[in-house]
């Protein structure tokens, strides 16, 4: 299952998918090379604010990020460790919704109290976190130019 199409085919065939996290966009929740995520195939229902969704980003990339806002026709999506919101992600783009993750050999559910608090905090503080992260990145660029 190394290519994007196989993820979609697997979800369609089995209904759930457990997969290794790659990249840093969902830090600190998911760590590359250490954690797994569990996704359930999306049904006809709308996703909720705070849901972590696996979606298709054309032309051939699949991404796991969090819904931070619902709009009538689409969603606003943001990785937990990202500064750029994505707009225009529709139900048709979303393959599945994360139901849990595996860390240190232990499976955790998105229904656990600790996860629900984390999700609520991360969703409701997106604006200030983006502002601070951009400010830190700008300061680092300025320091690098001087050094």
C-alpha positions as CSV (number, residue, x, y, z in Angstrom):
1,X,0.0,0.0,0.0
2,X,2.6,2.5,-1.0
3,X,0.6,4.7,-3.4
4,X,-2.4,6.9,-2.7
5,X,-4.9,4.8,-4.8
6,X,-4.2,1.7,-2.7
7,X,-5.2,3.6,0.5
8,X,-8.6,4.4,-1.0
9,X,-9.0,0.8,-2.4
10,X,-8.1,-0.7,1.0
11,X,-10.6,1.5,2.9
12,X,-13.3,0.7,0.3
13,X,-12.6,-3.0,0.7
14,X,-12.2,-3.3,4.4
15,X,-13.9,-0.2,6.0
16,X,-11.0,0.6,8.3
17,X,-7.3,1.3,7.8
18,X,-4.4,1.3,10.3
19,X,-1.4,3.1,8.8
20,X,2.0,4.5,9.8
21,X,2.1,8.2,10.1
22,X,4.5,10.1,7.8
23,X,5.4,13.7,8.1
24,X,5.3,16.3,10.9
25,X,2.0,18.0,10.1
26,X,0.1,16.3,12.9
27,X,2.7,16.8,15.7
28,X,2.4,16.5,18.6
29,X,-0.5,14.0,18.3
30,X,1.1,11.7,15.7
31,X,4.9,11.2,15.4
32,X,6.5,10.1,12.2
33,X,7.9,6.6,12.4
34,X,6.5,6.0,15.8
35,X,2.7,6.2,15.7
36,X,0.0,4.6,13.7
37,X,-3.5,6.1,13.0
38,X,-6.7,4.2,12.6
39,X,-9.3,5.5,10.1
40,X,-12.8,4.4,9.4
41,X,-14.3,4.8,6.0
42,X,-16.4,8.0,5.8
43,X,-20.2,7.5,5.6
44,X,-22.8,9.9,4.3
45,X,-22.8,12.0,7.5
46,X,-20.9,15.3,7.7
47,X,-17.7,15.5,9.7
48,X,-17.5,17.4,12.9
49,X,-15.3,20.2,14.1
50,X,-12.2,18.6,15.6
51,X,-12.5,15.4,13.5
52,X,-9.2,14.2,12.0
53,X,-9.9,13.2,8.4
54,X,-8.0,11.4,5.6
55,X,-8.7,13.3,2.4
56,X,-7.6,13.5,-1.2
57,X,-5.5,16.5,-2.2
58,X,-5.2,16.5,-6.0
59,X,-3.5,15.4,-8.0
60,X,-2.3,12.3,-6.1
61,X,-1.7,13.1,-2.5
62,X,-3.6,11.9,0.6
63,X,-3.4,13.9,3.8
64,X,-4.5,13.4,7.4
65,X,-5.5,16.8,9.0
66,X,-8.0,18.2,11.4
67,X,-11.4,19.9,10.6
68,X,-11.3,23.3,12.3
69,X,-14.4,24.8,10.8
70,X,-17.5,23.6,9.0
71,X,-19.0,25.6,6.2
72,X,-22.2,24.9,4.3
73,X,-20.6,23.2,1.3
74,X,-17.1,22.3,2.6
75,X,-14.6,22.3,5.5
76,X,-11.6,24.3,6.7
77,X,-8.8,21.9,7.5
78,X,-5.5,22.4,9.3
79,X,-2.7,20.0,10.4
80,X,-2.0,20.3,14.1
81,X,1.5,21.5,13.3
82,X,0.7,23.6,10.3
83,X,0.2,27.3,9.7
84,X,-1.8,27.2,6.5
85,X,-5.5,26.4,6.5
86,X,-7.0,24.5,3.6
87,X,-10.3,25.6,2.2
88,X,-12.7,23.9,-0.1
89,X,-12.3,20.3,1.2
90,X,-15.7,18.6,0.5
91,X,-17.3,15.4,1.7
92,X,-16.4,14.0,-1.7
93,X,-12.7,14.6,-0.9
94,X,-12.7,12.9,2.5
95,X,-12.1,9.1,2.5
96,X,-12.2,8.5,6.2
97,X,-12.3,9.8,9.8
98,X,-9.7,8.9,12.4
99,X,-11.1,6.7,15.2
100,X,-7.9,6.1,17.1
101,X,-4.2,6.0,17.1
102,X,-1.5,3.7,18.4
103,X,1.4,5.0,20.5
104,X,4.0,2.8,22.2
105,X,2.0,-0.3,21.3
106,X,-1.2,1.0,23.0
107,X,-4.3,1.8,21.1
108,X,-6.1,5.0,22.0
109,X,-9.6,6.0,20.9
110,X,-10.8,9.4,19.9
111,X,-13.5,9.0,22.5
112,X,-11.0,9.0,25.4
113,X,-11.3,12.1,27.6
114,X,-7.7,13.1,27.2
115,X,-7.9,13.0,23.4
116,X,-11.2,14.9,23.4
117,X,-9.7,17.7,25.5
118,X,-6.6,17.8,23.3
119,X,-8.8,18.0,20.2
120,X,-11.0,20.8,21.6
121,X,-8.0,22.8,22.7
122,X,-6.2,22.4,19.3
123,X,-9.3,23.3,17.4
124,X,-10.3,26.3,19.4
125,X,-6.7,27.8,19.6
126,X,-5.9,27.4,15.9
127,X,-5.8,31.2,15.3
128,X,-3.5,32.1,18.1
129,X,-1.3,29.1,17.4
130,X,-0.9,30.0,13.7
131,X,-0.1,33.6,14.7
132,X,2.6,32.5,17.2
133,X,4.1,29.9,14.8
134,X,4.4,32.4,12.0
135,X,6.0,35.0,14.3
136,X,8.6,32.4,15.5
137,X,9.3,31.4,11.9
138,X,9.7,35.1,10.9
139,X,12.0,35.7,13.9
140,X,14.2,32.7,12.9
141,X,14.5,34.0,9.3
142,X,15.5,37.4,10.6
143,X,18.1,35.9,12.9
144,X,19.5,33.6,10.2
145,X,19.9,36.6,7.9
146,X,21.9,38.5,10.6
147,X,24.0,35.5,11.5
